[in-house]
Amino acid sequence: MARHIYSCPLRWSDMDAFGHVNNVVFLRYLEEARIDFMFRLAPGEGSASFTGGSVVARHEIDYVRPLVHRHEPVRIESWVTKISAASLTIAYEIKDPEQVYVRASTVVVPFNLAQGMPRRITAEEKSFLEKYFDDAADGGKTGATGKTGAAAKPGATGKSGKAVAA
């Protein structure tokens, strides 16, 4: 099992009044790593994989310890913990070699933007995702079946009722 590694720079504006990276900013970091994984790394040579769009159906995040601003980037490791016909779950750790700041997971649904509806994961996409699959290394967030605490349904939306772009 391989992990996708993303080196994420910290910005001065990422800090809040308490002198550490704001909780909402961590979701932006996860987004940057996910986009790098799915939309830059996955397509490779001439592939259209994942370029048609996707939506976030669910986020789960555990804040382990504060991260303060510094000049060195933080490392984001991501891997796949579940692949179904029309969704996938990506797990993450935002960390340094000696400590973890955040553990998180995201349920992503491939989406056909032109038709305005969810779509199935293609064979090419599944093949790519399987290279990063490890349902035992998600920090205990999923069980042996790879299912998260709440079942994700294709086309699921956030609490506002609107789908969130990945």
C-alpha positions in Angstrom: 0.0 0.0 0.0 1.3 3.4 -1.0 0.4 6.7 0.5 0.1 9.9 -1.4 2.4 12.5 0.1 1.6 16.2 -0.2 3.8 19.0 1.2 1.5 21.8 2.3 2.9 25.3 3.0 1.5 27.2 6.0 0.4 30.7 5.4 0.5 33.5 8.0 -3.3 34.0 7.4 -4.0 30.4 8.4 -3.6 31.3 12.1 -6.4 32.3 14.3 -6.5 34.6 17.4 -5.2 31.8 19.5 -1.9 31.6 17.6 -2.4 28.2 15.9 -3.8 27.0 12.5 -7.6 27.5 12.5 -9.8 24.4 12.5 -11.4 25.4 9.2 -8.0 25.8 7.5 -7.3 22.2 8.1 -10.2 21.3 5.8 -8.5 23.5 3.1 -5.2 21.6 3.6 -7.1 18.3 3.2 -8.7 19.7 0.0 -5.3 20.7 -1.4 -3.9 17.2 -0.8 -7.1 15.5 -2.2 -7.0 17.6 -5.3 -3.3 16.9 -5.8 -4.0 13.2 -5.4 -7.1 12.9 -7.6 -6.8 15.6 -10.2 -3.1 16.0 -10.8 -1.5 12.6 -9.9 -4.3 10.3 -11.0 -4.8 11.4 -14.6 -1.3 10.7 -15.7 -0.6 10.6 -19.4 -3.7 11.5 -21.3 -6.2 10.0 -18.9 -9.5 11.9 -18.1 -9.9 10.1 -14.7 -11.5 12.3 -12.0 -11.5 15.4 -14.2 -15.2 15.3 -14.7 -15.9 16.5 -11.2 -16.6 15.1 -7.7 -18.5 16.2 -4.6 -17.7 15.8 -0.9 -20.4 13.8 0.8 -18.9 13.7 4.2 -15.9 14.9 6.3 -14.7 13.4 9.6 -11.8 15.1 11.4 -10.0 14.6 14.7 -7.8 17.5 15.9 -5.0 15.8 17.7 -2.8 18.8 18.6 -2.4 22.4 17.6 -0.2 23.4 14.7 1.5 26.8 14.9 2.8 28.8 11.9 6.3 28.1 10.7 8.2 28.3 7.5 8.5 24.6 6.9 5.5 22.9 5.2 3.5 20.2 6.9 3.2 16.7 5.5 -0.2 15.3 4.5 -0.4 11.6 3.9 -3.5 10.3 2.2 -4.7 6.8 1.3 -7.9 5.1 0.3 -9.9 3.1 2.9 -13.0 2.3 0.9 -14.0 1.9 -2.8 -17.6 1.3 -3.8 -19.3 1.5 -7.1 -20.0 5.2 -6.8 -17.9 6.6 -3.9 -14.6 6.3 -2.2 -13.2 7.2 1.2 -9.9 8.9 1.6 -8.1 8.9 5.0 -5.5 11.5 5.9 -2.9 12.4 8.5 -1.5 15.9 8.7 1.8 15.4 10.5 5.5 15.9 11.0 7.8 12.9 11.5 7.5 13.1 15.3 3.8 14.0 15.7 0.3 14.0 14.2 -1.8 17.1 14.2 -5.0 15.9 12.4 -6.5 12.5 11.4 -9.4 12.8 9.0 -11.4 11.1 6.3 -13.5 12.3 3.4 -16.2 10.4 1.4 -16.0 11.6 -2.2 -18.6 10.9 -4.9 -17.6 11.2 -8.6 -19.9 13.6 -10.2 -20.9 14.4 -13.8 -21.0 18.2 -13.8 -22.6 18.4 -17.2 -25.5 16.1 -16.2 -25.7 17.4 -12.6 -25.7 13.9 -11.1 -23.4 11.3 -9.5 -21.6 8.8 -11.6 -19.9 5.5 -11.1 -16.2 5.0 -10.5 -14.6 3.9 -13.8 -12.4 0.8 -14.1 -9.3 3.1 -14.7 -10.1 5.1 -11.6 -10.6 2.0 -9.5 -7.3 0.6 -10.7 -5.6 3.8 -9.6 -7.3 4.0 -6.2 -6.5 0.3 -5.4 -2.8 1.3 -5.4 -3.4 3.5 -2.4 -5.9 1.1 -0.7 -5.4 0.2 3.0 -8.5 -0.2 5.2 -6.4 -1.2 8.2 -4.5 2.1 8.3 -7.3 4.6 8.8 -6.8 5.2 12.5 -9.7 3.0 13.4 -12.3 5.2 11.7 -13.7 2.3 9.7 -14.4 -1.3 10.5 -13.4 -4.5 8.7 -16.0 -3.9 6.1 -14.6 -0.5 5.3 -17.8 1.2 6.1 -17.8 4.5 8.0 -20.2 5.2 10.9 -22.7 6.7 8.5 -23.5 5.2 5.2 -22.6 7.5 2.3 -25.0 7.6 -0.5 -24.1 8.7 -4.0 -25.2 12.3 -4.4 -25.2 12.9 -0.7 -25.1 16.5 0.3 -23.9 18.6 3.3 -26.3 19.8 6.0 -27.1 22.8 3.9 -28.6 20.5 1.3 -26.0 21.6 -1.3 -23.3 19.3 -2.6 -19.8 20.5 -1.8 -17.1 20.4 -4.6 -14.0 18.4 -3.8 
